[in-house]
Amino acid sequence: MKRIPLSFLAAAGALALAAALTGCSKERISPPSPDSGKPFIIHVVNNGDTRGEEISAVSAFNMVGIQGTSNKWMDNYLFSNPGNGWVAAGYENLYWPEGTDTHKFYATCDNSGAAPVITDGKFVYTVPAEVSEQKDLLVALSEGNEAGTPVSLLFKHALSSVKFKIGYDKDARGGENDLRFMVTKITLHHIATKGTFDFSGFAAAPWTVDDQDAGYSDIVIRLKAPVYFTPSAVNEFISLDDYIDGEIYVMPHKPTPWDTDGTEGHPLNNSYIGVTCQAVEYRTKDTPTYYDLACLDEDSTESDYDDAKDMYINFYEGLASTDNDDWLNDKVLGMLVPTNGDWVKDVVLESILNHRNALAAANGTEDNVEEIFIPLQMTNGFGFNKTNVINIRMDLMKYSSGRAFYAPWIPIIIPVNP
């Protein structure tokens, strides 16, 4: 790993230290003195091992320095680099204090004059829910420094970076090949945005999120262009990197997933993924009808028809026509959303589709693009200094009621083989 020494030199006209960075503290402060004779020098070290990315663009950071266990002699100094070394605003001639105890330093950086203020080795931070306002928050901890030696700062990414892959696991529903998807927006619902960072846990788990003060919010990711895909193996899911502007950051924490089990009566709660999409299933006119699946024929009795119709009405929950015998001719469809001009195939359009078209028209859209939902299930949650890749599995999508998306169109009676 290459070190980039940045010698400390005095610089006229350095940035004035913001008042917010010189707040009161319970710890004793010993102002630095030129009489100590050893100038304070900082090295910023690029990190090639952090999230697979180098951190090279550090233009300003906020730092606390503590001698021994309690002598906080550097209290949220704002450092910048005018081109020939790192300078602390208001302390341009900075020297080490006297004493033999070693020193530790805490630093925060978002490349602005408003990096988080550190108090008692901690700071509170809120990640903007609006993606365009998010910044890459950096933190550094340097311990065991002897007076007079250059201090090396190795910055890490404080937040969790999120990337996405999307697809439909074709094997999850029996080798499905007939679906076509168009996705325009991804939303992470009910995500914690506020937490407390404690440098004492820097090595592994420095963040604490209070459920009562977590600032839960929705993070909306609008794709630069629609992404189209068909069912595939999970290892062939499409990366959304090229469809998203910039990085997506979230507070490191483990979200509680929406507790639906796929049946009606589990309305949206806790954390889940929303996918704004259009979905089309292509079936030929030879697709079996409900009449066929219910095994009704000329030998069926009136009671057989009544029983089948009752099951049909209950299962489809009133979404299909039941005014006459048209219910017998409904095609079995997995997903019923109108196709667009790019997908010209023989698509079966039946009564349930008419119902969905009516809903789309009521919502002011003609292409029936809607949001479906997937529980956000993560084994370890969003990690500190990590990139989390989330596989968005459309085969797991559900309605806002918690009902599995396909439930209304799964055959009730499986035809008997002759």
N, C-alpha and C positions, 0 to 999 in steps of 0.2 A: 504494500500500500504506500503510495507516494505521499510524503508530507510536503505541505506548501507553507514555509515559514513566512509570516507576515509581521515584520519587526514593528515595534511600537515606536513612533516618532511623534513629536509635538506637532500640532497642526493648528494654525491660526484660523479663527472663525469656525471652530467645530460646532456641531449641533448643540443647542442649549438643552440641558437635561429637563425632560418633561416633569412637571410637578407631581404627576401621578406615580412617577418612579422613585420618589423620595419620600414615600409615606412613612408614618411613624412605625416603630418596631419595638418589641419588648426586649430585644437583645441589645447589648452594649455595642456602641459604634466607636471605633478608634479611627479618626481621619488619617489618611496616609500622609506621610511627611517626606519631603525631599531629603531630610537629614539622614534617612536610613541608607541612602546611597546606592540602592539597587533598583534600577528602573523595571517596571512591570511590562512584560512582553507576552503576547499571545500568539499561538499557532492555531490556525483552523485546519483540521485534517479532513480531506475528502474520504468518504466512506463508501467503498464499493461493495460492501457486504449487506447493506441495509435495503431490504425489499427489492434487491436486484437492481437498485438504481444508485448512482453516485449523487452525493449532495455537494454541489460545487458553487451554487449561486447563493452565498450568504453575504448580505450587504449590511445587515445591522442585527444586533442581538442585545438582550437585556441580561445582566449578570449580577449574582450575589457571591461575595467571597467571605469565607469564615475561617478564622485562625483558631486552631484547637477545636474546642467544642462550642464556644459561645461568642468569641470576639468577631462580630460581623463588621468588618472594616470596609467592605464594599457592598452597599445597599442599593440594589437595582440600578446599577450604572448602565447607561445606554451607550453601547459601543458602535461606532461606524468606521468605515475605512475610506478616507478621502483619496486614497491612491497609493500611499506609501506607508501604511501601517494602521493598526487598530487604535482608535482614540476614544476615550471615555468622555462624553459630553460633560463639560464643567470640571473635569479633572484631567486636563491635557498633559500635565506633568505628574504622572502617576508612579509612585514608588511603593515598594514592599514595606509593610510595617515591621517594627522591631519584634524580636522574639524568636524562639527556636521551634515552636509548635508547627506542625505541618498545616497545610491549607486545603480546603475543598471549595469547589466552585460549582454553582448551579447556573445554567443559562437557558434562556428561551428565545426563540427566533421565529418571526413570521415575515422578516425582511421589511419591517416598518418600525416607526417610533412608538408603536402601541403594542409591542410584545407583552405577554402576560406578566404581571407583577408578582414576584415571589415573596411570600410571607411565611416565616417559620418553616421553610423548606417545602412549601406547597403553593399551588396556584389553582384557581378555578377558571374553567374555560367553557365557552359555548360554541359549538360548531354551527355556523349558519346553515339553516335548512335550504336556503336558496343556493343552488350549485354554483352560480356565477359569482357569489360572494365568498366562497370558501377559499381558505389559504392552507398551504402546507405548513403546519405548525411543527417546529423542530425543537428538540431539547438536548442538552448535554450535561454530563456530570463528570467532573475531574477531581479525583481525590488523591491524598498523600503527596501534595506538592510541597517541596521545600522552597523557602524564601530565596529569591534570586534566580530561580530556574524558569525557563519559559513554560507557560501553561499551554497544554495541548487540549483543544476542544474537539471532540468527536461527536458531531450532531447525529441524532436519530430522529426518524419520523415519529411524532408523538401520537398521531391519529392512525386510524385504520383506513387503508385505501381499499376501494371496492371495485371489482371488475365483474363483468357478467358474460356468461354464455347462455344461449337460448336454443331450445329445440323441443322436439316431441319424441320421447323414447318409443320407437316403433314396436319394440318387443313387449312393452308394458301392457299393450292391449291387443296381443295376438298378431303381431306383424302388420299393424295398420299401415297402409300405403296411400289411402285415398284423401288424406287431409291436406289442405293448403292454408298457410298462415301469413298474415301481414300484420306486423307489430309496429306501432308508432311511438309508444311511450311506456316507460317502466316507472313504477312508484314504489318506494319502500315506505310502508305505512307503519306508524307508531314506533319511531326510532328515537332513542335517547340522544339528546344533543348537548347536555350539560353534565360535567363531571369535575372531580377534584384530582389533580395530579400530585402525588407525593414522591419526592425524590428518594425517600428512603426505600421505596420499592422499585427503583429504577431498573434493576436487572431483569425483572420478570413481569410484575403486575402493579404498575404505579397508579392506575386509575381506579377511583371509587365512584360509583354512580348511585345516588340516592333516588330510589323509586318515586319518592314524594316530590322531588325537585329535579327531575331528569330532563325537563323541557321536551317531552315527547312531541315529535313532529313528523310530517310526511316529507320525504325527499323525492322530488319529482325530477326524472331524467327524461327529457324530450330528445328523441333520436334525430340526428341531422337528416336522415332519410329513412323511409320505411324499410324494414328488413323482412324478406320473404324466405320461407323455408317449408320443407315437407318433413314427414317423420324420418328419423334416422337413428343410428346407434348413438348412445350417449357420448362416446368419444369423437363423434362427428358434429357435435353441437356447434353453432356459429358464435364466434367471439363478437361482442358488441363494441370492441375498442375503437374500430373505425367509424362507428355510428354515434359516438359520444364525444363532445367537446371537453377536453381537459380531464382532470382527475375528480373522482367522487370520494369524499372523505366522510367518515362517521366516527362518533365517539366509541372508543373501545368498550364493549360491554357484551353480555350474552342476552339477546332478546328472548322474551317469552313468546312462543309461537301461538297463533290462533288455535284454539283447542277443538276445532271441528273434527268429527270423525267421518265426514262425508254424507251425513244424513241431515234431513231438514231439522231446523230448530237450534242451530249453532251459529247465531249471527256473528258478524265480524267483531273481533276484539284482539287485543294485544298486537303482535307484529305479524305482518304478512306482506306478500308481494302483489301489487296490482299490475296487470298487463293490459294495456289498451290495444285491442287487436280486432282484426276481422278473420273469421275462420270459415272455411268452406269445405264441405265433404262432397266429393264427386261419386255418384253412384249411377249406374245405368238404369234404364227403364225396366230391366229384368230383376231389380231388387225385390225381394219378397215383400208382400203386403202383410198387414196385420191379420187379414183373413187367412193367409197361408200359415202364419206363425201360430195362430190359435187352433190350427187343424180343423177348421170349420169347412164342411162340404155339404152336399145334398142330403147326406144321411144325418146331419146334425139336427138335434131337436131344438125347439124354441128355447128350452131351458139352457142348452149349450150356448146359444147366441146371447141370451140375457147375462149369463155368467161372464162370458168373454167381454161383453160391453161394459159391465160393471167394473171389471178389472182395468179395462182400457181407460174409462173415465177417471177412476181413482189414481191410476198410475200417471196419466198425463196431466192430472190436476187442472182440467178444464182448458188446457192450451190448444186442444184440437177440436175439430167440429164433431158434435154429438147430436145434431138436430136430425140427422137421417142416416142412411146406411153408408155415407161417405167414410165413416170411421173405419170400415172394413178395408178401405183401399189406401190408407195412409202407408207410405213407405217407411221402412226402418232406417232412420238417419242418425248418425252420431252427432253431428253439429249442423245446424240449419241457419246459415247466414248467407245473404246473397253474394254471388260472385261479382268481380269487377271485370272490366273489359279485357284485362290481360289474361284472364283465365277463361278461355272459351271451351267448354266441354258440355256434355249432356248431363246437366244437374237437375235432380228431381226437386220440384218445388211443390210442397203440400201444405195442408192446413196449418200446421204448427209454424211453418215459415211465414204464413200470412200474419199470424199473431205477432211474431217477432218483427215483421215489417211495420206493423202498426205501432209497436213500441218505439221503433227507430224513428218513425215519422213524428211521433209525439215529442221525441227528444231533439228534433230539428236536424236529423241527419238522414241521408238517403243511402249511405253505404253500410249501415248497420255495424259501425265500429263501436265496440263496447268494452268495458273493463271487466275482466274476470280476475279471480283471486287464488293465490297459492300460499299456504302457510310457510312462514320463514323459519325453517327448522335448521339449526346450526349446532353441531356437536360441541364446539368450543367457543362460539360467538366471534365477534369482531375483536381481533387481537391488536395489542400495542405493537407498533412498528412492523405491522404485517400488511400484506395484500391478501384480501379474501376474494376468491373467485367463486361466485354463486352460479350454479347451474339452474336456470329457470326451466323447470320441467312442465311443459304445457299439458302433458298427460295427467298431471295432478291437479288441474284447475277445478275451481268450485264456484258456485254462486255465492252471493253475499249472505244467503241464508245458511250456508254451510253445506248445502246439498252438492254432491258430486255433479260435475257439469253434464256427464253423460247419462245420469240416472233416468231422466224421462224417456230415453230412447232405447234402453236396454230391453230386449224382448222379455215378456213375462213368461210365456210358454215357449219352450224350445221345441221345434217340430220333431216328430218321431220319424226316425229313418224307416223307410218302407222295407 
